[in-house]
Amino acid sequence: MKLVFATNNLNKLKEVQAIVPSHIQLLSLADINCTEDIPETSPTIEGNAIQKAQYIKEHYGYDCFADDTGLEVQVLDGEPGVYSARYAGEAKDANANMDKLLDKLKGKENRDAQFKTVIALYINEKIETFIGICEGSIVHQKKGALGFGYDPIFSPKGYQETFAELQLDEKNRISHRARAVKKLVEFLND
């Protein structure tokens, strides 16, 4: 089975390839020569995932899946949420995003947060969605050099380390994206 994973993020692609069984061949956007920016204009994480999957199906004809992820901080009423990638501006600068979030949390005791991933699968002319959530908290300063995005400031529940301090196989056992991908794989195997 061939499926396009609608992402240009090589880190995400690597994470997902490590989870998906070998009988599912993943194609990236580069593999199908999709170089344009796919619109993400929905006010929800789920809406953005669906929008990206529909775009690939309509413009390229491939069965595909797309994801969107947001970091939701409890004391900030779910910020940055759907705006996670552009929290500090259109440049999508991970360090600037983390700095802005850490600044907003100065003096706050409650640092509870969760990562939420929604995967939208467009297959057999239908859309299915799969949600993965990883609860945790925001640490006080960046730690670790692995991972990407907000990983250096997010510590999953039950861990002292941040995602950026965990090896990929460990992160893939507990992460929001891994949980959503595992639901996707179960669905495809049925």
C-alpha positions as CSV (number, residue, x, y, z in Angstrom):
1,M,0.0,0.0,0.0
2,K,1.2,3.5,-0.9
3,L,0.2,6.5,1.1
4,V,1.3,10.1,0.9
5,F,2.1,11.7,4.3
6,A,1.3,15.3,3.6
7,T,4.4,16.9,5.3
8,N,7.6,18.6,4.4
9,N,8.8,18.2,8.0
10,L,11.5,15.5,7.8
11,N,11.5,15.1,11.6
12,K,7.8,14.1,11.5
13,L,8.4,11.9,8.5
14,K,11.2,10.0,10.4
15,E,9.1,9.6,13.5
16,V,6.1,8.2,11.5
17,Q,8.2,5.9,9.3
18,A,9.6,4.3,12.5
19,I,6.0,3.4,13.5
20,V,4.3,2.4,10.2
21,P,4.7,-1.2,9.2
22,S,6.9,-2.0,6.2
23,H,3.9,-3.1,4.0
24,I,2.8,0.6,4.0
25,Q,5.1,2.7,1.7
26,L,5.1,6.3,2.8
27,L,5.6,9.0,0.2
28,S,6.5,12.5,1.2
29,L,5.3,15.7,-0.5
30,A,8.8,15.9,-2.1
31,D,8.2,12.3,-3.6
32,I,5.0,13.6,-5.4
33,N,6.6,16.9,-6.4
34,C,4.3,19.0,-4.2
35,T,6.3,22.1,-3.5
36,E,3.6,24.6,-2.7
37,D,2.5,25.6,0.8
38,I,-0.7,23.7,1.6
39,P,-3.3,25.9,3.2
40,E,-3.9,25.7,6.9
41,T,-6.6,28.2,7.5
42,S,-8.9,26.3,9.8
43,P,-9.5,27.5,13.3
44,T,-9.0,24.0,14.7
45,I,-6.3,21.4,14.7
46,E,-8.7,18.8,13.2
47,G,-9.8,21.2,10.5
48,N,-6.2,21.8,9.4
49,A,-5.4,18.1,9.2
50,I,-8.5,17.5,7.1
51,Q,-7.8,20.5,4.9
52,K,-4.3,19.3,4.1
53,A,-5.4,15.7,3.3
54,Q,-8.2,17.0,1.0
55,Y,-5.7,19.3,-0.8
56,I,-3.4,16.4,-1.7
57,K,-6.3,14.1,-2.8
58,E,-7.9,16.9,-4.9
59,H,-4.6,18.3,-6.5
60,Y,-2.5,15.1,-6.7
61,G,-5.0,12.2,-6.6
62,Y,-3.2,10.2,-4.0
63,D,-4.7,8.5,-0.9
64,C,-3.0,10.3,1.9
65,F,-2.9,11.4,5.5
66,A,-2.0,14.7,7.1
67,D,-1.5,15.7,10.6
68,D,-1.8,18.8,12.6
69,T,-0.5,19.2,16.1
70,G,-0.9,21.8,18.8
71,L,0.5,22.3,22.2
72,E,-2.2,23.3,24.6
73,V,-1.3,24.9,27.9
74,Q,-4.0,24.8,30.6
75,V,-3.3,28.1,32.3
76,L,-3.2,29.9,29.0
77,D,-6.7,28.6,28.0
78,G,-5.2,26.2,25.5
79,E,-2.6,28.5,23.9
80,P,-0.8,28.2,21.6
81,G,-3.1,25.4,20.3
82,V,-3.8,25.7,16.5
83,Y,-1.3,28.5,16.3
84,S,1.6,26.5,17.8
85,A,3.8,26.7,14.7
86,R,3.3,30.4,14.2
87,Y,3.0,31.4,17.9
88,A,5.7,34.0,17.7
89,G,5.1,35.0,14.1
90,E,4.9,33.7,10.5
91,A,8.5,32.7,10.5
92,K,7.6,29.4,12.3
93,D,10.7,29.9,14.5
94,A,10.7,27.1,17.2
95,N,13.1,29.0,19.5
96,A,11.0,32.2,19.3
97,N,7.9,30.1,19.9
98,M,9.4,28.5,23.0
99,D,10.7,31.8,24.3
100,K,7.3,33.5,24.0
101,L,5.6,30.6,25.8
102,L,8.2,30.5,28.6
103,D,7.8,34.3,29.0
104,K,4.0,34.0,29.2
105,L,4.4,31.3,31.9
106,K,6.7,33.3,34.1
107,G,5.4,33.3,37.7
108,K,2.7,30.7,36.9
109,E,2.6,27.7,39.1
110,N,0.3,25.6,36.9
111,R,2.4,24.4,34.0
112,D,0.2,21.6,32.9
113,A,0.0,21.1,29.1
114,Q,-0.8,18.5,26.5
115,F,0.3,17.9,22.9
116,K,-2.6,17.0,20.7
117,T,-2.2,15.5,17.2
118,V,-5.0,14.9,14.8
119,I,-4.4,12.7,11.7
120,A,-6.8,12.9,8.8
121,L,-6.7,10.0,6.5
122,Y,-8.3,10.4,3.0
123,I,-8.8,6.9,1.5
124,N,-11.6,5.3,-0.5
125,E,-13.2,8.7,-1.0
126,K,-13.7,9.0,2.8
127,I,-12.0,10.9,5.6
128,E,-11.2,9.3,8.9
129,T,-9.6,11.1,11.8
130,F,-7.4,9.8,14.6
131,I,-6.5,11.7,17.8
132,G,-3.4,11.3,20.0
133,I,-2.8,13.2,23.2
134,C,0.2,13.2,25.5
135,E,-0.2,15.0,28.8
136,G,2.7,16.6,30.6
137,S,4.0,20.0,31.7
138,I,6.2,22.9,30.5
139,V,9.6,23.0,32.1
140,H,11.2,26.3,33.1
141,Q,14.1,26.2,30.6
142,K,15.0,24.4,27.4
143,K,16.6,21.0,27.9
144,G,17.9,18.5,25.3
145,A,19.0,18.6,21.7
146,L,16.8,15.9,20.2
147,G,13.3,16.3,18.7
148,F,11.9,19.5,17.2
149,G,9.4,22.2,17.9
150,Y,8.5,22.5,21.5
151,D,10.2,19.3,22.5
152,P,12.9,21.0,24.6
153,I,10.3,22.5,27.0
154,F,7.7,19.7,27.2
155,S,8.1,17.0,29.8
156,P,5.7,14.1,29.4
157,K,3.7,12.9,32.4
158,G,5.8,10.4,34.5
159,Y,9.1,11.7,33.1
160,Q,11.8,14.0,34.4
161,E,13.2,14.5,30.9
162,T,11.8,16.6,28.1
163,F,10.9,15.1,24.7
164,A,14.2,16.6,23.5
165,E,16.1,14.5,25.9
166,L,14.4,11.2,24.9
167,Q,15.7,8.9,22.2
168,L,13.3,8.5,19.2
169,D,12.2,5.0,20.1
170,E,11.3,6.1,23.7
171,K,9.4,9.2,22.4
172,N,7.6,7.0,19.9
173,R,6.2,4.8,22.7
174,I,4.5,7.7,24.4
175,S,4.1,10.7,22.1
176,H,0.8,12.3,20.9
177,R,1.9,11.7,17.2
178,A,2.8,8.1,17.9
179,R,-0.6,7.5,19.6
180,A,-2.5,8.9,16.6
181,V,-0.3,7.0,14.1
182,K,-0.9,3.7,16.0
183,K,-4.7,4.3,15.6
184,L,-4.2,5.0,11.9
185,V,-2.2,1.8,11.5
186,E,-4.8,-0.2,13.3
187,F,-7.5,1.2,11.0
188,L,-5.4,0.4,7.9
189,N,-4.7,-3.1,9.1
190,D,-8.5,-3.8,9.5
